[in-house]
Amino acid sequence: MEKKYQKILVLGATGYVGGRLLPRLLSGGYKVRASGRSLEKLQSRFWTGHANVELAEVDVHDEDSLRVALQGIDVAYYLVHSMNPQSADFEEADRRAAMSMARLARECGLKRIIYLGGLGEFDSNLSKHLKSRQEVSEILRSGSVPVTVLRAAMIIGSGSVSFEILRYLVDRLPVMITPRWVYTPNQPIAIKNVIEYLFGCLEKEETAGQVFDIGGQEVVSYLQLMRIYAEEAGLRKRIVIPVPILSPHLSSLWIHLITPVPNYIAQPLAEGLRNPVICKDHRIEWIIKQDLLDCREAIRRALMRIQFNYVETSWADAGIIPQYSQAHPGDPKWAGGMILEDKRVKMIAAPVEKVWAVVARIGGEHGWYHGTWLWVLRGFIDRVVGGVGLRRGRRDAERLAAGDALDFWRVASVKENDHLSLAAEMKVPGLATLDFSVKAIDPNLCELTQHARFQPRGLAGILYWYALIPLHEYIFGGMLKKIARIAQKMQ
């Protein structure tokens, strides 16, 4: 049967929802243009080689790149937002991006836009985050292209930011002192059901130009969710003590310190916890029929995927791969070319594949192989000063892809049995990278190169680097030796 819409654009294909929607579109027989801010990041996804996938590097804040991506497209999924550390005012950034999208959609002849927004009544008490989601919806709908809006509350799924906050709070805290928002009613929905609704809107023409509330089977409080999670995770009953004095700001700081979610995300989300988010319109359930999971089943499925290391996408996937200066070691220092380096090379009596297997498991649960206490201390300091810290871990325990979060690093590039390049996202007075490369000398001998680079920002950056030089032999030298020992034992 021929599809009414020939080509679909997914804006935000490397994000949490977009990364799961795209395989569903492909399984439905659609041709998809997958877009993201980094082409290398897109190329690392498992669906890249599919015959019906086309990749496009797009920044929705760059109208030229957005216009090119929209050419020849019938329907666009708008799954992007600007809640990141590079955006000082995410509301204004989202507003401008939505205005560009509405204008260019008409100019490029789009037939439909499908947007995933947030639940919540648009009044003075609505949080900035939820208000921004509503505003984006209105801006998109103000254009001439029909827009389908799905409004969701908390999304439960392995790797979702809301689920990760819930998971870490309950896992780590047997006793919690919380604000009164633990009694706020909300209607969570499983990521599986979100994807089916997004896909179904494409198939059901009657959803065009409509706004729908989407949610799971039940309305629960956050306190009830915590108790359900504890039961499903096999934990003892958590003691929760609500108090009236904790503000959203203090809540976000607590979330930042206890969970992997950084403050720039935690704060707007914490503010939204005071708003009831319940479906008032249930029409979508009759148009797109599916089995809606209850909270317990959604949590059970999420935990199972984490247990079996099958987390397809994560909230941390949406991070930008840092773009560092193109300065090189030979450039004059007055040109901004100062790059401080620590380069170490070691011959290892093991095949390239064995050495690479050890390098590729670095970080997360495997740790950094040597000087663990220093890595943990550095991560703690980073969290205290507002950085991402070590708790983000890694999405997959064995494999890495460009754009993946790796503790307080971001994978800038990776090629199996060849190289791994990490860009620092911890707070440092400069720009830092850590590279590993392996080269075969003969079938049972290879050369492993470990190369740390640092481009200091002012005098503080220079002092930071030189203050750490005495630790480099212990940290970097010890890590290199440990990688070699582990690889040789794998024979």
DAZI-V106193 format. One record per residue. N is the residue number from 0. SS is DSSP state (alpha for helix, beta for strand, coil for the rest). NEAR is the number of other C-alpha atoms within 12 Angstrom. Layout:
n->N ss->SS near->NEAR
n->N ss->SS near->NEAR
//
This chain:
n->0 ss->coil near->7
n->1 ss->coil near->10
n->2 ss->coil near->17
n->3 ss->coil near->18
n->4 ss->coil near->28
n->5 ss->coil near->23
n->6 ss->beta near->31
n->7 ss->beta near->42
n->8 ss->beta near->49
n->9 ss->beta near->50
n->10 ss->beta near->47
n->11 ss->coil near->43
n->12 ss->coil near->46
n->13 ss->coil near->48
n->14 ss->coil near->39
n->15 ss->coil near->36
n->16 ss->coil near->46
n->17 ss->alpha near->43
n->18 ss->alpha near->40
n->19 ss->alpha near->39
n->20 ss->alpha near->41
n->21 ss->alpha near->46
n->22 ss->alpha near->33
n->23 ss->alpha near->27
n->24 ss->alpha near->39
n->25 ss->alpha near->28
n->26 ss->alpha near->18
n->27 ss->coil near->23
n->28 ss->coil near->25
n->29 ss->coil near->34
n->30 ss->beta near->32
n->31 ss->beta near->40
n->32 ss->beta near->41
n->33 ss->beta near->48
n->34 ss->beta near->42
n->35 ss->beta near->42
n->36 ss->coil near->34
n->37 ss->coil near->33
n->38 ss->alpha near->27
n->39 ss->alpha near->26
n->40 ss->alpha near->40
n->41 ss->alpha near->40
n->42 ss->alpha near->29
n->43 ss->coil near->29
n->44 ss->coil near->34
n->45 ss->coil near->21
n->46 ss->coil near->29
n->47 ss->coil near->27
n->48 ss->coil near->16
n->49 ss->coil near->22
n->50 ss->coil near->15
n->51 ss->coil near->24
n->52 ss->beta near->30
n->53 ss->beta near->29
n->54 ss->beta near->36
n->55 ss->beta near->33
n->56 ss->beta near->31
n->57 ss->coil near->32
n->58 ss->coil near->30
n->59 ss->coil near->36
n->60 ss->coil near->27
n->61 ss->coil near->21
n->62 ss->alpha near->23
n->63 ss->alpha near->17
n->64 ss->alpha near->22
n->65 ss->alpha near->36
n->66 ss->alpha near->29
n->67 ss->alpha near->24
n->68 ss->alpha near->37
n->69 ss->alpha near->42
n->70 ss->coil near->25
n->71 ss->coil near->23
n->72 ss->coil near->34
n->73 ss->coil near->32
n->74 ss->beta near->43
n->75 ss->beta near->51
n->76 ss->beta near->45
n->77 ss->beta near->44
n->78 ss->coil near->42
n->79 ss->coil near->40
n->80 ss->coil near->41
n->81 ss->coil near->34
n->82 ss->coil near->32
n->83 ss->coil near->28
n->84 ss->coil near->23
n->85 ss->coil near->18
n->86 ss->coil near->18
n->87 ss->coil near->13
n->88 ss->coil near->20
n->89 ss->alpha near->28
n->90 ss->alpha near->26
n->91 ss->alpha near->23
n->92 ss->alpha near->27
n->93 ss->alpha near->36
n->94 ss->alpha near->29
n->95 ss->alpha near->25
n->96 ss->alpha near->34
n->97 ss->alpha near->39
n->98 ss->alpha near->28
n->99 ss->alpha near->31
n->100 ss->alpha near->47
n->101 ss->alpha near->39
n->102 ss->alpha near->25
n->103 ss->alpha near->31
n->104 ss->alpha near->40
n->105 ss->alpha near->29
n->106 ss->alpha near->22
n->107 ss->coil near->25
n->108 ss->coil near->24
n->109 ss->coil near->33
n->110 ss->coil near->34
n->111 ss->beta near->42
n->112 ss->beta near->47
n->113 ss->beta near->47
n->114 ss->beta near->50
n->115 ss->beta near->42
n->116 ss->beta near->38
n->117 ss->beta near->44
n->118 ss->coil near->42
n->119 ss->coil near->36
n->120 ss->coil near->25
n->121 ss->coil near->22
n->122 ss->coil near->14
n->123 ss->coil near->11
n->124 ss->coil near->17
n->125 ss->coil near->27
n->126 ss->coil near->30
n->127 ss->alpha near->32
n->128 ss->alpha near->37
n->129 ss->alpha near->39
n->130 ss->alpha near->31
n->131 ss->alpha near->35
n->132 ss->alpha near->42
n->133 ss->alpha near->33
n->134 ss->alpha near->34
n->135 ss->alpha near->39
n->136 ss->alpha near->41
n->137 ss->alpha near->27
n->138 ss->alpha near->28
n->139 ss->alpha near->40
n->140 ss->alpha near->30
n->141 ss->coil near->22
n->142 ss->coil near->27
n->143 ss->coil near->22
n->144 ss->coil near->29
n->145 ss->beta near->32
n->146 ss->beta near->40
n->147 ss->beta near->38
n->148 ss->beta near->39
n->149 ss->beta near->42
n->150 ss->beta near->39
n->151 ss->beta near->39
n->152 ss->coil near->39
n->153 ss->coil near->44
n->154 ss->beta near->42
n->155 ss->beta near->43
n->156 ss->coil near->43
n->157 ss->coil near->39
n->158 ss->coil near->45
n->159 ss->coil near->38
n->160 ss->alpha near->34
n->161 ss->alpha near->40
n->162 ss->alpha near->39
n->163 ss->alpha near->38
n->164 ss->alpha near->42
n->165 ss->alpha near->40
n->166 ss->alpha near->37
n->167 ss->alpha near->29
n->168 ss->alpha near->35
n->169 ss->alpha near->37
n->170 ss->alpha near->27
n->171 ss->alpha near->23
n->172 ss->coil near->26
n->173 ss->coil near->19
n->174 ss->beta near->17
n->175 ss->beta near->27
n->176 ss->beta near->24
n->177 ss->beta near->31
n->178 ss->coil near->28
n->179 ss->alpha near->26
n->180 ss->alpha near->32
n->181 ss->alpha near->33
n->182 ss->alpha near->25
n->183 ss->coil near->24
n->184 ss->beta near->28
n->185 ss->beta near->37
n->186 ss->coil near->37
n->187 ss->coil near->44
n->188 ss->beta near->43
n->189 ss->beta near->40
n->190 ss->alpha near->44
n->191 ss->alpha near->32
n->192 ss->alpha near->37
n->193 ss->alpha near->43
n->194 ss->alpha near->35
n->195 ss->alpha near->33
n->196 ss->alpha near->43
n->197 ss->alpha near->42
n->198 ss->alpha near->40
n->199 ss->alpha near->29
n->200 ss->alpha near->37
n->201 ss->alpha near->41
n->202 ss->alpha near->25
n->203 ss->coil near->25
n->204 ss->alpha near->23
n->205 ss->alpha near->21
n->206 ss->alpha near->30
n->207 ss->coil near->28
n->208 ss->coil near->28
n->209 ss->coil near->28
n->210 ss->beta near->34
n->211 ss->beta near->37
n->212 ss->beta near->32
n->213 ss->beta near->46
n->214 ss->coil near->43
n->215 ss->coil near->37
n->216 ss->coil near->25
n->217 ss->coil near->26
n->218 ss->coil near->26
n->219 ss->beta near->29
n->220 ss->beta near->27
n->221 ss->alpha near->37
n->222 ss->alpha near->32
n->223 ss->alpha near->29
n->224 ss->alpha near->38
n->225 ss->alpha near->40
n->226 ss->alpha near->31
n->227 ss->alpha near->28
n->228 ss->alpha near->35
n->229 ss->alpha near->29
n->230 ss->alpha near->23
n->231 ss->alpha near->25
n->232 ss->coil near->27
n->233 ss->coil near->15
n->234 ss->coil near->19
n->235 ss->coil near->19
n->236 ss->coil near->22
n->237 ss->coil near->26
n->238 ss->beta near->20
n->239 ss->beta near->25
n->240 ss->beta near->20
n->241 ss->beta near->21
n->242 ss->coil near->16
n->243 ss->coil near->16
n->244 ss->coil near->15
n->245 ss->coil near->22
n->246 ss->coil near->22
n->247 ss->alpha near->29
n->248 ss->alpha near->23
n->249 ss->alpha near->22
n->250 ss->alpha near->36
n->251 ss->alpha near->31
n->252 ss->alpha near->30
n->253 ss->alpha near->31
n->254 ss->alpha near->41
n->255 ss->alpha near->37
n->256 ss->alpha near->33
n->257 ss->alpha near->32
n->258 ss->coil near->35
n->259 ss->coil near->47
n->260 ss->coil near->45
n->261 ss->coil near->42
n->262 ss->alpha near->35
n->263 ss->alpha near->30
n->264 ss->alpha near->38
n->265 ss->alpha near->36
n->266 ss->alpha near->29
n->267 ss->alpha near->37
n->268 ss->alpha near->36
n->269 ss->alpha near->41
n->270 ss->alpha near->31
n->271 ss->alpha near->38
n->272 ss->coil near->39
n->273 ss->coil near->31
n->274 ss->coil near->37
n->275 ss->coil near->33
n->276 ss->beta near->37
n->277 ss->coil near->31
n->278 ss->coil near->32
n->279 ss->coil near->22
n->280 ss->coil near->18
n->281 ss->coil near->20
n->282 ss->coil near->20
n->283 ss->alpha near->34
n->284 ss->alpha near->26
n->285 ss->alpha near->17
n->286 ss->alpha near->22
n->287 ss->coil near->27
n->288 ss->coil near->18
n->289 ss->coil near->22
n->290 ss->coil near->20
n->291 ss->coil near->28
n->292 ss->coil near->27
n->293 ss->coil near->27
n->294 ss->alpha near->38
n->295 ss->alpha near->30
n->296 ss->alpha near->29
n->297 ss->alpha near->36
n->298 ss->alpha near->38
n->299 ss->alpha near->27
n->300 ss->alpha near->28
n->301 ss->alpha near->37
n->302 ss->alpha near->30
n->303 ss->alpha near->19
n->304 ss->alpha near->21
n->305 ss->alpha near->27
n->306 ss->alpha near->16
n->307 ss->coil near->16
n->308 ss->coil near->20
n->309 ss->coil near->22
n->310 ss->coil near->30
n->311 ss->coil near->37
n->312 ss->coil near->38
n->313 ss->coil near->40
n->314 ss->alpha near->39
n->315 ss->alpha near->42
n->316 ss->alpha near->44
n->317 ss->alpha near->38
n->318 ss->coil near->41
n->319 ss->coil near->36
n->320 ss->coil near->34
n->321 ss->coil near->29
n->322 ss->coil near->23
n->323 ss->coil near->24
n->324 ss->coil near->22
n->325 ss->coil near->15
n->326 ss->coil near->22
n->327 ss->coil near->19
n->328 ss->coil near->18
n->329 ss->coil near->14
n->330 ss->coil near->14
n->331 ss->coil near->12
n->332 ss->alpha near->17
n->333 ss->alpha near->11
n->334 ss->alpha near->14
n->335 ss->coil near->21
n->336 ss->coil near->22
n->337 ss->coil near->28
n->338 ss->coil near->32
n->339 ss->beta near->32
n->340 ss->beta near->27
n->341 ss->beta near->28
n->342 ss->beta near->23
n->343 ss->beta near->26
n->344 ss->beta near->24
n->345 ss->beta near->30
n->346 ss->beta near->29
n->347 ss->beta near->34
n->348 ss->coil near->27
n->349 ss->coil near->32
n->350 ss->coil near->29
n->351 ss->alpha near->34
n->352 ss->alpha near->30
n->353 ss->alpha near->33
n->354 ss->alpha near->43
n->355 ss->alpha near->38
n->356 ss->alpha near->29
n->357 ss->alpha near->38
n->358 ss->alpha near->45
n->359 ss->alpha near->39
n->360 ss->coil near->29
n->361 ss->coil near->36
n->362 ss->coil near->37
n->363 ss->alpha near->31
n->364 ss->alpha near->21
n->365 ss->alpha near->22
n->366 ss->coil near->29
n->367 ss->coil near->32
n->368 ss->coil near->30
n->369 ss->coil near->28
n->370 ss->coil near->23
n->371 ss->alpha near->24
n->372 ss->alpha near->16
n->373 ss->alpha near->21
n->374 ss->alpha near->28
n->375 ss->alpha near->23
n->376 ss->alpha near->15
n->377 ss->alpha near->26
n->378 ss->alpha near->34
n->379 ss->alpha near->27
n->380 ss->alpha near->21
n->381 ss->alpha near->29
n->382 ss->alpha near->33
n->383 ss->alpha near->23
n->384 ss->coil near->19
n->385 ss->coil near->30
n->386 ss->coil near->32
n->387 ss->coil near->42
n->388 ss->coil near->38
n->389 ss->coil near->41
n->390 ss->coil near->37
n->391 ss->coil near->40
n->392 ss->coil near->35
n->393 ss->beta near->40
n->394 ss->coil near->39
n->395 ss->coil near->32
n->396 ss->coil near->28
n->397 ss->coil near->24
n->398 ss->coil near->33
n->399 ss->coil near->39
n->400 ss->coil near->36
n->401 ss->coil near->37
n->402 ss->coil near->42
n->403 ss->coil near->48
n->404 ss->beta near->45
n->405 ss->beta near->48
n->406 ss->coil near->39
n->407 ss->coil near->42
n->408 ss->beta near->43
n->409 ss->beta near->42
n->410 ss->beta near->43
n->411 ss->beta near->36
n->412 ss->beta near->34
n->413 ss->beta near->31
n->414 ss->beta near->24
n->415 ss->coil near->28
n->416 ss->coil near->26
n->417 ss->coil near->26
n->418 ss->beta near->32
n->419 ss->beta near->39
n->420 ss->beta near->36
n->421 ss->beta near->41
n->422 ss->beta near->39
n->423 ss->beta near->37
n->424 ss->coil near->41
n->425 ss->coil near->36
n->426 ss->coil near->27
n->427 ss->coil near->32
n->428 ss->coil near->20
n->429 ss->beta near->29
n->430 ss->beta near->35
n->431 ss->beta near->36
n->432 ss->beta near->37
n->433 ss->beta near->35
n->434 ss->beta near->36
n->435 ss->beta near->41
n->436 ss->beta near->35
n->437 ss->beta near->38
n->438 ss->beta near->29
n->439 ss->beta near->24
n->440 ss->beta near->17
n->441 ss->beta near->14
n->442 ss->coil near->15
n->443 ss->coil near->21
n->444 ss->beta near->24
n->445 ss->beta near->29
n->446 ss->beta near->32
n->447 ss->beta near->39
n->448 ss->beta near->34
n->449 ss->beta near->35
n->450 ss->beta near->30
n->451 ss->beta near->31
n->452 ss->beta near->31
n->453 ss->beta near->36
n->454 ss->beta near->34
n->455 ss->beta near->29
n->456 ss->coil near->24
n->457 ss->alpha near->18
n->458 ss->alpha near->14
n->459 ss->alpha near->15
n->460 ss->alpha near->23
n->461 ss->alpha near->23
n->462 ss->alpha near->19
n->463 ss->alpha near->24
n->464 ss->alpha near->30
n->465 ss->alpha near->18
n->466 ss->alpha near->12
n->467 ss->alpha near->21
n->468 ss->alpha near->20
n->469 ss->alpha near->14
n->470 ss->alpha near->20
n->471 ss->alpha near->25
n->472 ss->alpha near->18
n->473 ss->alpha near->21
n->474 ss->alpha near->27
n->475 ss->alpha near->35
n->476 ss->alpha near->28
n->477 ss->alpha near->22
n->478 ss->alpha near->33
n->479 ss->alpha near->37
n->480 ss->alpha near->30
n->481 ss->alpha near->27
n->482 ss->alpha near->39
n->483 ss->alpha near->37
n->484 ss->alpha near->24
n->485 ss->alpha near->25
n->486 ss->alpha near->31
n->487 ss->alpha near->25
n->488 ss->alpha near->16
n->489 ss->coil near->19
n->490 ss->coil near->17
//
